[in-house]
Amino acid sequence: MSAAPRGRRAAALLLAAAAVVTGGPAASASPAADAGRPGLGGPRPDAALLEACTGTAPVVCTYPDLPPGHYDVTVMLGDRHGPAGTEVQAEARRLMVPAVDTADGELARRTFTVNVRDPESQQNQPAGEGTPGLTLTFTGDAPHVAGIGIRSADVRTPRLALLGDSTVTDQGGAPYTGWGQRLPAHLRLGVSVVNHSGSGESTVSVLAKPEMFDALVPQLRPGDVALVQLAHNDKTTTAEQYRANLTEIVTRVRATGATPVLVTPIVRLRFDGDQLDSAGLIETAAGSLPQHVRDVAADLDVDLVDLTALSEELVEGLGPVDAQPIYLVRQNGDRTHTSWYGAGVYADLVARELRRLGLVPERYWR
C-alpha cells in the first residue's frame, strides 16, 4: 500500500472515531434541545452541592462522604453572565463529558454515571490512594458549572468493566493517559465504567494478585460487559500459558453471567522503515500475542475488538512522525504509553467497535 492511501485511510479512521463521541456539531445544546433525549433523567441539581466547589480554572468539587459505589450525576454547564467552555472529569482524570461550548447566558445539561472506588486510579495502587469520596473537576477553555446533582445509581445499573495494563488504566498523573480513562465520555447516564486495570499487569499477574481479577469477578453480573486487554507485559509468558490465562479469564467472566470481550493491544510506536516492527506489533518469543488473542476469541466464540489491527492501520497510515502526538515520544521518548490526545483516539476506536458489536444498548451511547 502506498503512503498516500495509508495517510488518507488514517485520517478517515480519526474522523470516523471522532464522530462516535461528538455525534455531530451540536456540542453546545441547550437544556431545551436536550429534552427527551435518552440518558438525561439524572438527579435534580442542588444548590448546596456547589458549596463544595473551589477554584476557577479548573473548578474542583469534592464530596468526601460518598462511599465507594456508583453514582448518577447531573451537571449544568455554562455561565449566565458570559460564554464558557467546559469539560467534566471525575475521580482520577476520567473524562465524563467532552468539551461543551456555551454562549453568553446559555446553560447545557449533561448527565453521566460514575464509579467511585478505592483506590481511586490504578487498581494495583494501595488502598486509600487518591481523594476519598467523589471528585468532579471542571476544566476547559473557560470552565463554569452552574449546577450539580448527585444520587446513588440504581442497583441494576449495568457495568462496563475494563481489565488491562498501563495503556488502559486510569493514570493518576499527566501526561500519561490510558484509553479506559477517556472511554466514559462516550456513554450517557446509566452505564458505569469500572476500570480495573493497572500499570505493569499481565495475564499472569492479574490472576495471581487478589486485588486484580479476583476482586473484579464479584462485581460482575448478568448484563455487564468486561473488556480484557492484556499483552504488553506478557513478554516472557509462553504461548501455551498466555492462551490458558486468557481462557481462564473468559471462563470466569462468563460464569458471572457477564459478557467477556477480548481486546488486542494497541501498537507501540516502533517503526522499521514505513512499517511497524515486531516490538511495535507486540510480538515476543511466543509469537504474535495479538494473534493468540484472536485465536482464543475464535476458539471460545468470544467477541473481539481488534485494537492492534486498528491502531496498526492508523499509526502506519500517519507514519513515524505524524503519529508521534498519539504517544509520549515528544515529551519523554515513550513509544508505548499514550498522551491525553492519543488515549482519546484509541478510546474512540474502542467505542466504535463496541457500538458495532451491540453489547451496550444504543440508548446509552452519546
N, C-alpha and C positions, 0 to 999 in steps of 0.2 A: 504494500500500500504506500502511495507517495505521501510526502509530508503535507501537501496542501489538503487532500481529502481527510487525513487524520486530524489536522487542525480544525477543519470545518466540523467534523464529527464531534470533536472535543467541545467546541463551542456549543453545538446543539445539545450535548449532554448537560452542560451547565445551564442552558436556558430551560430545558425540559425539567430539570431538577428544581430550579428556582420557581417554576410555575406551580409546583406542588404546594409550596408553603405560602406564596403570595396570593394565589388564587386570582390573579389579575390586578388591576390598578387601584382597587377600592380599599387601600390600606388605611384611609382616614375616615372610614364610615362613621356616621353619627349614630347615637342611640336609636333614632327612628329608623335609620337604614338597617340596623341590626335586628329590629323587632321581628320575631317569628323565625329567626334562624336557629337551627339545632345547636345545642350546646351552650345556650345563653341563659338558661334558667338558673343562674347562680344565686348566691346569697345576697340579700339587700345590703348596700353599703351602710356602715355605721360610723357616724362622725367621730365617735370616741376612738376608733381604731387609728385614725390619723394622728392621734396624740403620741403614738409610739414611733413616729417618723422623725428623722433628723437629717440635716444636710440639705443641699440643693442640687448638687451635680457630682455624685449621684444622691438620690434620696433613699435612705435606708430605713426600713420599718422592721422592728424586731418584736416578736411575740414569744418570749421565753417560756411561758407557762403551758404552751401547747405540747403535749407528749407526742412521741413518735406515732405516726399513723398517716392517714390520707385525708386531705382537706380540699374542699371546693373553695375557690377564691374568685371574687369579682373585683375588678379594678375599673375606676373611672379615670381615663387618661385625658389630659388637656388642661388648659388654663382659661378661666372665664375672662381674663384680662389681657390675653395675648396669645400668639401662636406657640405651639410646643411640638417637640419631637421626642417620643418616649418609647423605650423598650423595657420589658419586665424580665428580670432574672429572679430565681428563687434559690434559697439554700446555697450550695456551692457552685455558683455561676451557671446554673441551669437556665437556659433560655426558655421562657414560658410564652412570651408574646413578642413577636418581631416588631421592629420599629414602627410606630404609629405616628403619623404627622397630623396635627390638628390645627385648624385655623383659629384666628382670634375669637375666643369665646366658645369654641366648639369642644364638646366632650365626647369621647369614644368609650364605649363599654366593652370590656373583654372579660372572659371567664376561662378558668382552667382548673385542673385538679393536680395537686402536688403531693408528693410523698415526702414526709418528714421522717428522718431516720437518724440513728446513732450507730456508727459515725456519720457525719454529715456528708462527706465527699466520698473518698475511695473506701470500699468495703473492707479492705485489709488494713485500714488505719485503726489505732486503738480506740476503745470506747471513750466517749467524751470529746472526741475531736470535733472542732467546729463550734458553732454557737447554739446553745440549747433552744429548742422550740423552732418556730418558723421565722425565717428571714426573707423579706422581699426587698429587692433592690431595683430602683427605677433609674435607668441610665439613658443615654442617647444624646442627641444634639442639644436639646433643651428640655430635660425631663420635668414632668409635672404630673402629680397624682392628685385628683380631686375627691376620691372616694375609694374605700376598701371595704369589702365584706368577706367574712371567713366563716365557714361552718365545717363540721365533720362530714366527710363524704359518706354516702350510702354504703353499707357493708357489702352490697352486691357490686360495687364499682369494679369493673374489670381492670386487670393489671397487665402492663406490658413490661416484662422483666428482661433485663439485659445481663448476661454473664460473659465477661470479656476481660481484656487486658488494658494496658495504658492507652491504647488508641480508641477505646470505647468509654473508659471510666469518667466520672466527674472529677476532673482535675481541680485541685484546690487553688492553684496559683497560676496566673498568666505568665508566659503566653501559651502554656500547654493547655490543650482542649481536646477532649475525646468527642467522637461523633455522637455518643449517647447523651452528652451534655446539651446538645442542640436539637435532639430529636423531639423533646416535648413541645417545641414551638409549632410542630405540625398538627398537634392534637387539640381538640376542643375539650370543654368540660365533660367529665365522665369517664376518662381513661387516665390511670395513674402510672407513670413511668417509674419503675423501680430499677435503678442502675446498680446492680450487684457486682460490679467489676472492680478490678484493682491492678495497679502497675505491677509488672513482673509476673503476672499469673499465667499459668499454662494449664493444659488439660490434666497434668499430673498434680499440680499444686492445688487447684480448686477442689479436687476430690480428696486431697489429704488434709486440708485446713478446715476445721469445723465451722469457721466464720464465713466460709465462702459458699460452696454449693449446698452443704448440709444445712446451712442457715436459710438458704433461699427456698428449698423444697417445701417446708411447711407453709410458706406464704402463697404457694400456687394453688389455684382452684380450677374447676371446670370453667371454661370460657376465657381463661387467661392465655397469654401468648408469651413464650420465652425464647428470646434470641440468643444464640450462642456463637460468639466469635473468639476462638482461642487457637493460636498458631504461632504468633510472633516469638513466644518464649519456649516453644517446644523444639528448641534447636537440637537437643540430644535425645529426644523421645524417639523410640523406634517406630517404624510404620505399624507394626502389629499392636504396640501399646497405644499409639495415638488413635487408631481406629477403635480399639477396645474402650478407651476412655470416652470417646465421643458416643459410642454405643451405650455405655452406662448412663451418661448424662441424658441422652434421648429417652432411654427406657424409664428412668426415674421421673423425668418430667411428665411423660405420658401416664405414669401411674397415678399422678395427682389429678388427671383429667384436663390438664393444660395442654396447649399445643406447642411442641418444640419447632423451632426454625433454625437450621444451621446457616451460618453466615461465613463465607470465606473471607480471609483477612484483607485489609487494604494493602496495597503495594507500598514498598519503600521507594524513595526517590533515588534509585541507583541504576545508572544507565551504562550500557556498553554500546557506544555509537548512538543511534537514534532509537534503540530498543532497551527495555529494562533487562538487567542481568539476572542471574539466578538468585542473588540476595534480594533484589527488588521484587522478585516473584515468589518469595518465601519458599525457596527450595532448600532442603537440607540433605544430610546423608540418607534420610528416609525417603527421599524423593520429593515430589511436589506436594506440600501439605495442603494447598487448596484443592488439588485433585483428590487427595484422600477424603477431604470433606465432601466433595461432590459424590464420590463413590459411596460413602456411608449414607448420605442422603438418599441416593438411589436405592441402595440395598434395604434401607429401613422405611422407604416411602415417606421421607420427611421433606417438608417444604424447604427450599433453598433460596437464599439471597446470595448470588454470586458477585460479591463486592470486589473480589480480586479481578474478575473479568471487567467489571465496570470501571474500576479505578485504573486498571492497566490501559484500557482504551482511552480514558480521559487523559491520563498522565503522558502516555506516548503521543497522543494527539497534540498536546500542548508543547511537548518537547522538554528537554532537561533544564532550560532556562525559564520558560514561561510557566512551568508547573511549580516553580520554587515557592510562590506565595502560599501554596496549599500546605507546605511543611514549614519547619522552623530553620531551614538551612541558612537563611539570610540573617536570622537572629543569633544562632549559636552553632550552626553547622549540622543540626539534627535533620536527618533524612528519613526518619521513621515516624516521628510524632507530628501531629497537625497543629496548625495555628487556629485561632478563632474562626477565621475565614475558611480554612481547609476543613475543619470539623463540620462546618455548616454545609460545605459542598458534599461531603460524604453522608451526612445526615439526610440531606435532600434525596440522595440516591437510594438510601435505605427506605425512606418514607415512600418513595415512588414504587419500589418493589413490593413493600408491604401492602400498599394500596392495591397494586395489581393482583396480589395473592388473595385479597378479600378476607384476610383473617381478622382485621379490625373493621367493624361496620362503617360504611361510608359516612354515616351521620357524624362520626367523631373526628373526621378529618377537617382541617381548616381549608 
